[in-house]
Amino acid sequence: MEKEDTKLMKLETMDKDDYPEELREQGAAALLLSCLLHTRLSCKTALALDKVKSNILGGGKRNQNSHSSRRRPRVSPTQNPGAAVRRNHFDDQQGEDNSNAAARNLPGEPPIRSLEVALRLIENYDPHEVPSIPGLNGIIGRCSKPFEKQLTESDLRDDQSRLSINKADAQKYLYPLLNEDENLAEGINVTTYDPNGKEFEMVFKIWVSKIHVLIGGWKAFFHEHQLRKDQDFVTLWMFRRLDTEKLCFVINWRRLPGVTTPIKRKRVRVNKSMDQLTC
């Protein structure tokens, strides 16, 4: 104990020039950080700190072109600029939606920085040709190839309660599985499965000779899974059960944060010549 007291007394009486250089740097840095909370920063300094913060949160150089590195901090003339910079990240998280969070490359949401990136993610998407759903193993008979569509605002309106299907996709992927006695104008009762194997009773039909829709349980489906317009892309399969020959659908989806508008794209490429396969 006497040795420790002796060392402490020596440090207290030591001249600042006698400190090792690395300790002097650390002490200066600690003093600067402790004073920063009460320091009024110039706009230029606040912008520089905001850029450093954005680079650290966003992974360095990857985020230099992101939304956050271009945005000026919200500093009021009557506020402490340093405090405004410190609050910036938390205010943004609470006040903006997930798409803006993704654009800032915050943790938990993959960024979509441009329409070109979004198109590449869509075009390179390659779902399994046979859906993997709990409880359906061994009962999936004839199965369509999967196809994907971006959810629109009308798909998620309570007063419409229908999932629209592109006519070209319906003709290419779904028609080959229909029997001659099944009439789309009258509607076909189908069971639709979500990724967990939960069943939703729906009706597959055609309106005005061109609008193909799934109605009935679709409203319960999109409410239960909290699907979003533009950001969510659903993948659909249609198949017949081996045990009952009943027509069924499987609907899965993926979310692309940052996509906020409908995307016009080419038809999904088909790698094989056949439009249906035997599972």
N, C-alpha and C positions, 0 to 999 in steps of 0.2 A: 504493500500500500504506500509505503514511504517512497519507493521508486517511482510510482505513478504520479504522486504529488510533485516529486522533483521534476519529472518531465513536463508536467502542466505548468509549473512555475517558469521553467525554462522557455516554454512556448510563449507565455504571456510577456516575458521580458525580451524576447527575440526581436530584433529589428526586422522590418518588412523586407529589407534587402537580403536577409539571411534565409528566408523561406526558399525551399526548392522551387524551381520555375513552374513545375507541373502543379504544385499546390497553390501557387499564386494565381495561376489561370483558373483552377477550379474554384478558388475562393471568389475571384472576380465574377465568374459566371454565376455562382450561387447568389452573390449579392445583387447582380443584375436581374436575375429571375425573381428574387424576393421583392424588388422594387417595381417590377414591370406592372404588377396589378394596379398600382396607384399612379402610373405614369401616363401622361397625356401624349399620345403619339401623333405625329404629322400624318397627313393623308398618304404621303409617299411611303412612309414606314409601315403604315397599316396595310397598304396594298402589298408590300413586300412580304409581310408576315402572313397575310392571307394566301399568297402564292405558295409559300413554304408549307403552310398547313395543308393546302389542297394537294400538293405533291406528295406529302407524307401519307395522307389518308387515301389518296388515289393510286399509290404505287409508283411515284416518281415520274419519269418521262412519259409513261403511258398516258398520263392524264393531262399533259400540257395543252392539248387541243380540246379538252372537255369543257363543259358548260361552266364548271366552278372556277377554272383558271381564268376565264374571261370576264367573270362577273365582278363588278366593283362591290366592296363591302358596304352595307347599309350604315352609313355614319351620319348622324344628325349633328349640326353645329353645336347643339346644346348638350350633346352626349360625350362621354369619354370614348374617343376613337378606339382605344385599346380594348375597352369592354365590348364595343360593337363587334370587333373582330373575334373576340373570344366567344360571343354568343352566336355568331353567324351560323356555325355548323348545326347547333341545336335548334335554332329557329327554323332553319331550312328543313330539318328532318320532320318537325311537327307541322309545318305549314304547307309542304308540298307533297304531291302524290308520289307513288312508287316510280312512275316513269321519269320524273325529274331526279329522283334519288339514283336511278340507274344511270342516267346521263352523267351524274357526278361521280359515277364509279364507286359508290359507297358499298360497304360490305353487305353481302346477302343478295344482291341483285346484279345479274350480268348486264353490262352496258350494251346498248344498241346505239352506236354513234352516228349512223347514217343509213339512208335508204339502201345503199349498196350493200352494206353489211347485213341488213335485214333480209334482202333478197337472197343473198348467198346462204344465210341460215335456212331459209325456206326451201330453196332449190336443192340443197345438199341433204335435206332431211330424208331419211330412209327407214321408215317404220317396218317392223316385222310383218311379213305377209300373212302370218297366222297370229291372231291376237292371243296373248297369254293372260287368261282370266281365271281366277280361282273358281273351281266348280264346273268349268266347261271342258276340262281335259277329257278327250275321248268321245265327246258328243258333237263336235263341230264337223259337219259334213262338207258339202260344196261351199266354197268360201270365195268372196270377191277379193280382189286386190284392195289394199287400203288407199284412201285418197283423203286429202286434207283441204279444209276451208277455213278462212278467217271469219270469226264471228262478227256480225254487224250489229248495229243498234237495233234494227228491227227483229233480229233473232232473239233479243233479250228483253223485248217489250211484253209486259204482262197482258196487254190488251190484244196481242196477236198470238203469243204462245205457240210459236212454230219455229222449227229449224229449217231454213231453206237449203236446198241442195241444187247445185248447178245442173242444168239440163244435160249438158255434155257429159258431166261426171256420172249422172244417173244412167244415161244410155250406155255409157262405156263400161261401167263397173257393176251396176245393179241389175239392169235389164236381163243379162244372160242367166240370172238365177231365178227369174220369175216363171211360174207355170202358166200354161195357156188359160186356165180358169181363174187366174188372179187378175182383178180389174183395179187398176190404179185410180180410175175415176171414182169408183165406189169406195176405195180405201182398203188397205190390207192391215189387219191387226198384227202387230209385231211386238216381240219382247226385246227391250234394249237393255244392255248390260253396261254398267260403269266399270272402271278399272278394278274395283274391288269385288265385282261379281254381283252387285246389287241390281235387282230387276226393276225396270220402269216400263209399264205398259203404254205403248204408243200406237199411232196409226200412220202408215206410210201411204201417201196418196199424191195425186196430181191435181193442181188447180188450173183452170183455164187452159188446159192442154199444154202447159209449158212450165208451170211452177211446181217443182217437186218439194214436198215438205214432210217433216215428221211432226205430228201434233199429239195432243193428249198429255202424256207424262213428261213432255219436254220442259214445260214450265217448272215442274218439281225438280227435274234434273239440274237445270242451270241455276236454280235458287240454292239447292243443296250444296252444289260445288262452287258457288259464288263466281261464276264465270264472268269475264269482262269482255266488252266489245273491243275490237281492234287488237288487243294484246293477246287474246287467247285464240289458238288455232286448233280446231278439233280434227281428229283423225277418225274416219268411219270405216268399218267393215260390215258387210252383210253376209250371213251364212244361213244354212239350213241345219237344224238339229238332226242327228242321225236317228234318234229314237222316235221323234214325232214328225219330222219333216217340216216343222214350223219355221217360218221365216223370222230371223232375229238380226239385231244390230249390236255392234259393240262401238262405244264412243269413248275415245281417250282424248287428251288435249295436252298442249304445252303452252307455256306463257313466254312471250317475248317482251319484257319490259322496255319501254322506250318507243315502241311502235304505237303511234297515236292516231293513225289515219288508215283507211282501207288501202290495200296494196294490190294493184293490178299486176298480174303475172301470167306467164305462160302456163298451159296445162301441165299437170304433173307428168313427168316422164315415166314411161312404162318400159322396164328393162326386158321383159319377156313378151313374146308375141301373144300369148293367151291372156284373156281378160279375167279368167277365173282359174282356180286350181282345186284339186281335191286334197283336203287336209287329212 
